[in-house]
Amino acid sequence: MPIGSFSTFRDVVRLVLMNNPKTVLDLGIGHGINGAGVRNWLDNGVNYNTQLEGVEGFNYRSPLWDCYDKVHECTIQEFFEKDNRKWDCILMTDVIEHFTKEEGVFVITKAKERLRSKGLFVIVTPGVWIEQGAAYGNELETHKSLWSAFDFQAHGFNVVKDGSLDDMGYKMVVVEYIK
């Protein structure tokens, strides 16, 4: 779906604010809610000092896409093939479950390579299997894997939420990696 769990939005925004990045890359932006969060709280809604770019493999264009300096309309893998820039912060919320484990490890590896020193990489994913095929005519929406907090710890991530039932009734995994 082009949206994620609202129960993790505050965690994502808090982690970004604590890192205070000058450049943010949002992988799989969907409708663009992370961009709105960056602009509202990091840039105070008026002074757009943060370089904010997104990657989206399907045209979910919404008014929130205007929050981004640029949206690259391609898959995440295609983006990493053509763009080698380094970022202070990379977000990937409600996306990794759309990859096989092998594809997910590839994306994690490429994203970590694109972080600057002390850069932050945040991943959010459901902590339970949710069956989902192509939605809205988009094959990229198919769920292909379930990731646990332990899966991410094996790749050097710190666990923020472990997939247990949260105060909003969701079971979500939120992890961070700091280079």
MDAnalysis code that builds the backbone (N, CA, C; Angstrom):
import MDAnalysis as mda
import numpy as np

u = mda.Universe.empty(537, n_residues=179, atom_resindex=np.repeat(np.arange(179), 3), trajectory=True)
u.add_TopologyAttr("name", ["N", "CA", "C"] * 179)
u.add_TopologyAttr("resid", np.arange(1, 180))
u.add_TopologyAttr("resname", ["MET", "PRO", "ILE", "GLY", "SER", "PHE", "SER", "THR", "PHE", "ARG", "ASP", "VAL", "VAL", "ARG", "LEU", "VAL", "LEU", "MET", "ASN", "ASN", "PRO", "LYS", "THR", "VAL", "LEU", "ASP", "LEU", "GLY", "ILE", "GLY", "HIS", "GLY", "ILE", "ASN", "GLY", "ALA", "GLY", "VAL", "ARG", "ASN", "TRP", "LEU", "ASP", "ASN", "GLY", "VAL", "ASN", "TYR", "ASN", "THR", "GLN", "LEU", "GLU", "GLY", "VAL", "GLU", "GLY", "PHE", "ASN", "TYR", "ARG", "SER", "PRO", "LEU", "TRP", "ASP", "CYS", "TYR", "ASP", "LYS", "VAL", "HIS", "GLU", "CYS", "THR", "ILE", "GLN", "GLU", "PHE", "PHE", "GLU", "LYS", "ASP", "ASN", "ARG", "LYS", "TRP", "ASP", "CYS", "ILE", "LEU", "MET", "THR", "ASP", "VAL", "ILE", "GLU", "HIS", "PHE", "THR", "LYS", "GLU", "GLU", "GLY", "VAL", "PHE", "VAL", "ILE", "THR", "LYS", "ALA", "LYS", "GLU", "ARG", "LEU", "ARG", "SER", "LYS", "GLY", "LEU", "PHE", "VAL", "ILE", "VAL", "THR", "PRO", "GLY", "VAL", "TRP", "ILE", "GLU", "GLN", "GLY", "ALA", "ALA", "TYR", "GLY", "ASN", "GLU", "LEU", "GLU", "THR", "HIS", "LYS", "SER", "LEU", "TRP", "SER", "ALA", "PHE", "ASP", "PHE", "GLN", "ALA", "HIS", "GLY", "PHE", "ASN", "VAL", "VAL", "LYS", "ASP", "GLY", "SER", "LEU", "ASP", "ASP", "MET", "GLY", "TYR", "LYS", "MET", "VAL", "VAL", "VAL", "GLU", "TYR", "ILE", "LYS"])
u.atoms.positions = np.array([
    [0.839, -1.171, 0.000],
    [0.000, 0.000, 0.000],
    [0.891, 1.243, 0.000],
    [0.421, 2.299, -0.555],
    [1.249, 3.510, -0.603],
    [1.275, 4.280, 0.717],
    [0.769, 3.642, 1.777],
    [0.798, 4.245, 3.101],
    [1.396, 3.244, 4.074],
    [1.864, 3.718, 5.194],
    [2.410, 2.841, 6.218],
    [1.589, 2.944, 7.488],
    [2.073, 2.319, 8.524],
    [1.402, 2.333, 9.816],
    [1.588, 3.687, 10.491],
    [0.478, 4.284, 10.880],
    [0.597, 5.580, 11.558],
    [1.200, 5.422, 12.949],
    [1.220, 4.203, 13.490],
    [1.769, 4.018, 14.836],
    [3.282, 4.203, 14.873],
    [3.948, 4.161, 13.727],
    [5.408, 4.307, 13.700],
    [5.858, 5.689, 13.225],
    [4.938, 6.504, 12.770],
    [5.300, 7.816, 12.226],
    [6.051, 8.661, 13.258],
    [5.581, 8.646, 14.491],
    [6.246, 9.441, 15.538],
    [7.659, 8.941, 15.799],
    [7.857, 7.613, 15.719],
    [9.202, 7.063, 15.910],
    [10.142, 7.521, 14.804],
    [9.666, 7.475, 13.577],
    [10.486, 7.888, 12.434],
    [10.856, 9.361, 12.566],
    [9.880, 10.205, 12.834],
    [10.144, 11.647, 12.967],
    [11.108, 11.911, 14.123],
    [10.925, 11.217, 15.255],
    [11.808, 11.418, 16.413],
    [13.243, 11.040, 16.063],
    [13.427, 9.901, 15.401],
    [14.775, 9.477, 15.029],
    [15.428, 10.469, 14.067],
    [14.667, 10.972, 13.122],
    [15.201, 11.965, 12.176],
    [15.584, 13.240, 12.927],
    [14.717, 13.713, 13.791],
    [15.012, 14.945, 14.550],
    [16.265, 14.793, 15.407],
    [16.424, 13.636, 16.033],
    [17.602, 13.399, 16.882],
    [18.884, 13.407, 16.063],
    [18.812, 12.998, 14.801],
    [19.977, 12.941, 13.924],
    [20.267, 14.286, 13.272],
    [19.225, 15.124, 13.095],
    [19.340, 16.453, 12.500],
    [20.100, 16.440, 11.162],
    [19.632, 15.632, 10.203],
    [20.350, 15.514, 8.928],
    [20.172, 16.735, 8.032],
    [21.141, 16.930, 7.173],
    [21.049, 17.979, 6.143],
    [20.560, 17.406, 4.826],
    [20.724, 16.065, 4.662],
    [20.248, 15.389, 3.456],
    [19.473, 14.141, 3.876],
    [18.307, 13.946, 3.247],
    [17.451, 12.799, 3.558],
    [17.021, 12.137, 2.253],
    [17.169, 10.815, 2.203],
    [16.694, 10.015, 1.085],
    [15.597, 9.105, 1.617],
    [14.418, 9.173, 1.017],
    [13.260, 8.379, 1.421],
    [13.009, 7.333, 0.336],
    [13.206, 6.066, 0.671],
    [13.090, 4.976, -0.299],
    [11.687, 4.383, -0.257],
    [10.970, 4.471, -1.376],
    [9.605, 3.951, -1.443],
    [8.626, 4.891, -0.770],
    [8.477, 6.096, -1.313],
    [7.741, 7.153, -0.608],
    [6.228, 6.982, -0.612],
    [5.678, 6.151, -1.509],
    [4.212, 6.029, -1.548],
    [3.591, 7.385, -1.794],
    [2.692, 7.782, -0.901],
    [2.045, 9.091, -1.024],
    [2.944, 10.236, -0.551],
    [3.969, 9.939, 0.272],
    [4.926, 10.966, 0.666],
    [4.809, 11.492, 2.082],
    [4.220, 10.733, 2.992],
    [4.020, 11.233, 4.351],
    [5.334, 11.509, 5.079],
    [6.385, 10.714, 4.811],
    [7.664, 10.991, 5.475],
    [8.205, 12.356, 5.070],
    [8.010, 12.726, 3.808],
    [8.443, 14.049, 3.357],
    [7.733, 15.155, 4.113],
    [6.448, 14.968, 4.351],
    [5.687, 15.964, 5.124],
    [6.224, 16.053, 6.550],
    [6.587, 14.912, 7.137],
    [7.142, 14.922, 8.489],
    [8.476, 15.632, 8.555],
    [9.346, 15.368, 7.580],
    [10.650, 16.040, 7.534],
    [10.451, 17.545, 7.398],
    [9.619, 17.941, 6.469],
    [9.420, 19.378, 6.245],
    [8.762, 20.062, 7.443],
    [7.798, 19.402, 8.056],
    [7.070, 20.027, 9.163],
    [7.941, 20.170, 10.411],
    [8.638, 19.101, 10.803],
    [9.350, 19.152, 12.075],
    [10.832, 19.449, 11.942],
    [11.489, 18.980, 10.911],
    [12.914, 19.254, 10.763],
    [13.138, 20.643, 10.179],
    [12.314, 21.016, 9.209],
    [12.451, 22.322, 8.557],
    [11.441, 23.346, 9.065],
    [10.757, 23.035, 10.142],
    [9.780, 23.944, 10.763],
    [8.682, 24.405, 9.820],
    [8.442, 23.650, 8.776],
    [7.333, 23.938, 7.874],
    [7.504, 25.143, 6.970],
    [8.571, 25.908, 7.143],
    [8.723, 27.125, 6.326],
    [10.084, 27.255, 5.661],
    [11.127, 26.912, 6.358],
    [12.483, 27.058, 5.815],
    [12.982, 25.695, 5.369],
    [12.933, 25.447, 4.074],
    [13.342, 24.153, 3.553],
    [14.848, 24.120, 3.381],
    [15.548, 23.811, 4.463],
    [17.005, 23.757, 4.449],
    [17.539, 22.355, 4.210],
    [16.687, 21.364, 4.403],
    [17.092, 19.978, 4.233],
    [16.930, 19.559, 2.779],
    [17.953, 18.927, 2.216],
    [17.821, 18.345, 0.880],
    [17.055, 17.048, 1.064],
    [15.875, 16.968, 0.478],
    [14.986, 15.819, 0.651],
    [14.635, 15.249, -0.709],
    [15.031, 13.996, -0.930],
    [14.709, 13.325, -2.177],
    [14.047, 11.992, -1.867],
    [13.206, 11.544, -2.796],
    [12.509, 10.287, -2.617],
    [12.661, 9.405, -3.837],
    [12.391, 8.127, -3.620],
    [12.395, 7.138, -4.694],
    [11.051, 6.418, -4.625],
    [10.390, 6.296, -5.777],
    [9.107, 5.589, -5.824],
    [8.989, 4.880, -7.160],
    [8.683, 3.582, -7.105],
    [8.599, 2.761, -8.299],
    [7.233, 2.747, -8.964],
    [6.260, 3.446, -8.401],
    [4.910, 3.479, -8.956],
    [4.379, 4.896, -8.811],
    [3.546, 5.317, -9.725],
    [3.059, 6.699, -9.694],
    [1.910, 6.856, -8.692],
    [2.284, 7.055, -7.438],
    [1.321, 7.372, -6.380],
    [1.265, 8.881, -6.135],
    [1.637, 9.647, -7.129],
    [1.764, 11.091, -6.971],
    [0.595, 11.674, -6.173],
    [0.949, 12.468, -5.180],
    [-0.026, 13.166, -4.354],
    [0.542, 14.550, -4.052],
    [-0.243, 15.440, -3.464],
    [0.291, 16.765, -3.118],
    [1.514, 16.695, -2.195],
    [1.656, 15.608, -1.426],
    [2.803, 15.491, -0.528],
    [4.117, 15.306, -1.279],
    [4.052, 14.880, -2.540],
    [5.277, 14.771, -3.321],
    [5.937, 16.139, -3.495],
    [5.163, 17.203, -3.372],
    [5.724, 18.551, -3.488],
    [6.649, 18.896, -2.322],
    [6.603, 18.098, -1.243],
    [7.515, 18.310, -0.117],
    [8.949, 17.945, -0.488],
    [9.104, 17.130, -1.506],
    [10.428, 16.630, -1.892],
    [11.080, 17.564, -2.908],
    [12.391, 17.727, -2.776],
    [13.136, 18.480, -3.778],
    [13.109, 17.736, -5.108],
    [13.143, 16.396, -5.022],
    [13.091, 15.584, -6.223],
    [12.566, 14.202, -5.858],
    [11.721, 13.649, -6.725],
    [11.278, 12.261, -6.597],
    [11.785, 11.501, -7.818],
    [12.554, 10.469, -7.571],
    [13.085, 9.618, -8.629],
    [12.050, 8.516, -8.876],
    [11.452, 8.517, -10.045],
    [10.411, 7.545, -10.356],
    [11.052, 6.319, -10.997],
    [11.504, 5.400, -10.130],
    [12.169, 4.162, -10.525],
    [12.173, 3.233, -9.321],
    [12.608, 2.011, -9.521],
    [12.723, 1.118, -8.377],
    [13.934, 1.531, -7.538],
    [13.958, 1.045, -6.322],
    [15.083, 1.337, -5.435],
    [16.377, 0.758, -6.014],
    [16.289, -0.448, -6.556],
    [17.475, -1.063, -7.156],
    [17.988, -0.225, -8.319],
    [17.090, 0.260, -9.182],
    [17.496, 1.115, -10.308],
    [18.127, 2.409, -9.809],
    [17.572, 2.977, -8.746],
    [18.142, 4.206, -8.182],
    [19.573, 3.970, -7.732],
    [19.809, 2.877, -6.999],
    [21.159, 2.601, -6.508],
    [22.146, 2.314, -7.636],
    [21.660, 1.814, -8.758],
    [22.540, 1.575, -9.907],
    [23.030, 2.874, -10.525],
    [22.223, 3.930, -10.481],
    [22.580, 5.168, -11.174],
    [23.005, 6.309, -10.263],
    [22.833, 6.169, -8.959],
    [23.115, 7.276, -8.048],
    [24.030, 6.790, -6.926],
    [25.186, 7.408, -6.788],
    [26.164, 7.002, -5.766],
    [26.338, 8.027, -4.651],
    [25.462, 9.015, -4.592],
    [25.624, 10.052, -3.571],
    [25.497, 9.479, -2.157],
    [26.104, 10.198, -1.215],
    [26.032, 9.847, 0.209],
    [24.956, 10.709, 0.873],
    [24.324, 10.147, 1.895],
    [23.206, 10.790, 2.585],
    [23.426, 10.777, 4.092],
    [22.896, 11.806, 4.762],
    [22.935, 11.848, 6.230],
    [21.886, 10.926, 6.836],
    [20.785, 10.739, 6.119],
    [19.680, 9.939, 6.633],
    [18.974, 9.240, 5.471],
    [18.685, 7.961, 5.648],
    [17.913, 7.199, 4.665],
    [16.741, 6.565, 5.397],
    [15.558, 6.741, 4.843],
    [14.337, 6.165, 5.405],
    [13.793, 5.103, 4.464],
    [13.311, 4.011, 5.024],
    [12.646, 2.986, 4.223],
    [11.516, 2.415, 5.093],
    [10.357, 3.022, 4.990],
    [9.253, 2.643, 5.857],
    [8.195, 1.867, 5.080],
    [7.880, 0.703, 5.610],
    [6.879, -0.194, 5.020],
    [7.218, -0.532, 3.567],
    [8.466, -0.917, 3.349],
    [8.948, -1.236, 2.006],
    [9.653, -2.589, 1.959],
    [10.482, -2.905, 2.938],
    [11.349, -4.085, 2.838],
    [10.565, -5.386, 2.711],
    [9.345, -5.417, 3.205],
    [8.520, -6.626, 3.094],
    [8.095, -6.908, 1.654],
    [8.323, -5.956, 0.762],
    [7.997, -6.120, -0.660],
    [9.137, -6.768, -1.446],
    [10.235, -7.064, -0.762],
    [11.386, -7.728, -1.363],
    [11.506, -9.142, -0.812],
    [12.121, -10.035, -1.581],
    [12.540, -11.306, -1.004],
    [13.638, -10.981, 0.004],
    [13.994, -11.934, 0.843],
    [15.071, -11.693, 1.817],
    [16.374, -11.350, 1.087],
    [16.656, -12.052, 0.003],
    [17.888, -11.794, -0.755],
    [17.882, -10.369, -1.323],
    [16.775, -9.957, -1.916],
    [16.664, -8.595, -2.450],
    [16.763, -7.573, -1.318],
    [16.142, -7.875, -0.189],
    [16.179, -6.970, 0.956],
    [17.583, -6.765, 1.488],
    [18.354, -7.842, 1.568],
    [19.747, -7.734, 2.024],
    [20.546, -6.883, 1.034],
    [20.295, -7.049, -0.255],
    [20.969, -6.223, -1.267],
    [20.648, -4.742, -1.045],
    [19.370, -4.409, -0.840],
    [18.963, -3.016, -0.646],
    [19.562, -2.460, 0.644],
    [19.528, -3.246, 1.722],
    [20.127, -2.800, 2.989],
    [21.611, -2.504, 2.786],
    [22.309, -3.392, 2.120],
    [23.753, -3.222, 1.884],
    [24.022, -1.954, 1.080],
    [23.268, -1.746, 0.010],
    [23.463, -0.551, -0.823],
    [23.145, 0.719, -0.037],
    [22.086, 0.697, 0.746],
    [21.726, 1.884, 1.529],
    [22.816, 2.197, 2.555],
    [23.326, 1.198, 3.237],
    [24.383, 1.427, 4.224],
    [25.634, 2.004, 3.561],
    [25.921, 1.566, 2.339],
    [27.069, 2.112, 1.595],
    [26.869, 3.584, 1.267],
    [25.628, 4.014, 1.142],
    [25.312, 5.398, 0.747],
    [25.193, 6.349, 1.935],
    [25.413, 5.853, 3.145],
    [25.367, 6.718, 4.326],
    [26.692, 7.430, 4.539],
    [26.609, 8.680, 4.925],
    [27.799, 9.410, 5.360],
    [28.179, 8.918, 6.760],
    [29.359, 9.283, 7.195],
    [29.783, 8.968, 8.548],
    [28.764, 9.532, 9.540],
    [28.369, 8.743, 10.502],
    [27.353, 9.069, 11.513],
    [25.949, 9.182, 10.916],
    [25.793, 8.691, 9.683],
    [24.487, 8.718, 9.036],
    [23.517, 7.733, 9.672],
    [22.239, 8.004, 9.499],
    [21.160, 7.225, 10.085],
    [20.349, 6.537, 8.993],
    [20.070, 5.252, 9.178],
    [19.222, 4.474, 8.278],
    [18.101, 3.884, 9.123],
    [16.862, 4.235, 8.796],
    [15.688, 3.766, 9.543],
    [14.852, 2.870, 8.642],
    [14.497, 1.698, 9.167],
    [13.606, 0.781, 8.462],
    [12.408, 0.490, 9.350],
    [11.225, 0.483, 8.746],
    [9.980, 0.117, 9.419],
    [9.322, -0.983, 8.598],
    [8.802, -2.013, 9.279],
    [8.119, -3.105, 8.590],
    [7.136, -3.768, 9.554],
    [6.080, -4.375, 9.043],
    [5.181, -5.112, 9.938],
    [5.922, -6.236, 10.659],
    [5.550, -6.465, 11.910],
    [6.151, -7.529, 12.708],
    [5.412, -8.846, 12.584],
    [4.390, -8.884, 11.745],
    [3.619, -10.101, 11.482],
    [3.423, -10.214, 9.976],
    [3.217, -11.448, 9.515],
    [2.982, -11.652, 8.091],
    [1.607, -11.114, 7.724],
    [1.564, -10.292, 6.703],
    [0.319, -9.770, 6.159],
    [0.289, -10.164, 4.690],
    [-0.635, -11.030, 4.344],
    [-0.761, -11.462, 2.952],
    [-1.188, -10.271, 2.103],
    [-0.453, -10.001, 1.052],
    [-0.817, -8.911, 0.152],
    [-0.239, -9.172, -1.227],
    [-1.100, -9.163, -2.219],
    [-0.669, -9.281, -3.600],
    [-0.560, -7.908, -4.218],
    [-0.578, -7.876, -5.532],
    [-0.545, -6.594, -6.242],
    [-1.759, -5.771, -5.812],
    [-1.538, -4.525, -5.494],
    [-2.623, -3.629, -5.112],
    [-2.573, -2.409, -6.021],
    [-3.729, -1.879, -6.358],
    [-3.815, -0.701, -7.225],
    [-3.145, -0.939, -8.575],
    [-3.114, -2.195, -9.020],
    [-2.465, -2.520, -10.280],
    [-0.955, -2.492, -10.209],
    [-0.405, -2.528, -9.011],
    [1.036, -2.392, -8.811],
    [1.618, -3.698, -8.269],
    [2.358, -4.399, -9.097],
    [3.003, -5.650, -8.687],
    [4.032, -5.429, -7.574],
    [4.593, -4.216, -7.490],
    [5.576, -3.928, -6.445],
    [4.964, -3.995, -5.050],
    [3.642, -4.001, -4.951],
    [2.952, -4.046, -3.657],
    [2.916, -5.443, -3.036],
    [3.273, -6.463, -3.782],
    [3.210, -7.828, -3.273],
    [4.173, -8.015, -2.099],
    [3.676, -8.572, -1.011],
    [4.531, -8.887, 0.136],
    [5.258, -10.194, -0.149],
    [6.571, -10.162, 0.063],
    [7.404, -11.321, -0.261],
    [8.184, -11.872, 0.923],
    [8.250, -11.124, 2.017],
    [9.056, -11.590, 3.152],
    [8.576, -10.968, 4.459],
    [8.921, -11.639, 5.536],
    [8.669, -11.148, 6.888],
    [10.023, -10.970, 7.563],
    [10.233, -9.816, 8.150],
    [11.497, -9.500, 8.803],
    [11.262, -9.334, 10.302],
    [12.133, -9.932, 11.088],
    [12.046, -9.797, 12.540],
    [13.131, -8.842, 13.028],
    [12.995, -8.440, 14.274],
    [14.034, -7.607, 14.882],
    [15.384, -8.319, 14.827],
    [15.374, -9.648, 15.001],
    [16.619, -10.429, 14.961],
    [17.266, -10.390, 13.581],
    [16.431, -10.403, 12.526],
    [16.979, -10.303, 11.164],
    [17.792, -9.022, 11.007],
    [17.254, -7.929, 11.528],
    [17.943, -6.645, 11.388],
    [19.165, -6.558, 12.306],
    [19.065, -7.121, 13.500],
    [20.220, -7.121, 14.397],
    [21.398, -7.841, 13.748],
    [21.121, -8.875, 12.975],
    [22.175, -9.609, 12.278],
    [22.891, -8.733, 11.245],
    [22.268, -7.614, 10.872],
    [22.867, -6.684, 9.907],
    [23.308, -5.380, 10.585],
    [23.447, -5.418, 11.915],
    [24.009, -4.281, 12.639],
    [23.016, -3.213, 13.072],
    [21.725, -3.469, 12.976],
    [20.713, -2.486, 13.361],
    [20.405, -2.563, 14.851],
    [20.024, -1.428, 15.415],
    [19.496, -1.345, 16.776],
    [17.980, -1.389, 16.686],
    [17.355, -2.084, 17.607],
    [15.902, -2.237, 17.604],
    [15.254, -1.116, 18.407],
    [14.316, -0.416, 17.774],
    [13.533, 0.626, 18.431],
    [12.185, 0.047, 18.863],
    [11.541, -0.709, 17.970],
    [10.311, -1.450, 18.256],
    [10.521, -2.864, 17.751],
    [10.193, -3.851, 18.572],
    [10.538, -5.240, 18.248],
    [9.428, -6.048, 17.595],
    [8.331, -5.434, 17.244],
    [7.230, -6.163, 16.631],
    [6.159, -6.580, 17.618],
    [6.357, -6.273, 18.897],
    [5.331, -6.550, 19.900],
    [4.164, -5.591, 19.705],
    [3.035, -5.945, 20.254],
    [1.844, -5.107, 20.177],
    [2.139, -3.739, 20.783],
    [1.908, -2.666, 20.012],
    [2.190, -1.325, 20.523],
    [0.918, -0.688, 21.089],
    [1.049, 0.523, 21.588],
    [-0.071, 1.200, 22.244],
    [-1.192, 1.590, 21.280],
    [-0.977, 1.441, 19.997],
    [-2.013, 1.737, 19.012],
    [-2.593, 0.466, 18.387],
    [-2.170, -0.681, 18.895],
    [-2.716, -1.943, 18.421],
    [-2.021, -2.550, 17.217],
    [-0.826, -2.074, 16.901],
    [-0.059, -2.595, 15.769],
    [1.140, -3.393, 16.260],
    [1.607, -4.286, 15.420],
    [2.836, -5.033, 15.673],
    [3.819, -4.645, 14.581],
    [4.645, -3.670, 14.876],
    [5.576, -3.127, 13.896],
    [7.012, -3.245, 14.401],
    [7.926, -3.431, 13.460],
    [9.344, -3.446, 13.746],
    [9.911, -2.111, 13.254],
    [10.633, -1.426, 14.122],
    [11.331, -0.182, 13.761],
    [12.781, -0.373, 14.179],
    [13.688, -0.194, 13.225],
    [15.115, -0.358, 13.527],
    [15.902, 0.826, 12.983],
    [17.064, 1.037, 13.580],
    [17.958, 2.096, 13.136],
    [19.368, 1.552, 13.021],
    [20.080, 2.082, 12.053],
    [21.482, 1.769, 11.861],
    [22.210, 3.102, 11.802],
    [23.256, 3.248, 12.605],
    [24.063, 4.465, 12.577],
    [25.459, 4.075, 12.151],
    [25.919, 4.677, 11.054],
    [27.226, 4.323, 10.482],
    [28.342, 4.843, 11.361],
])
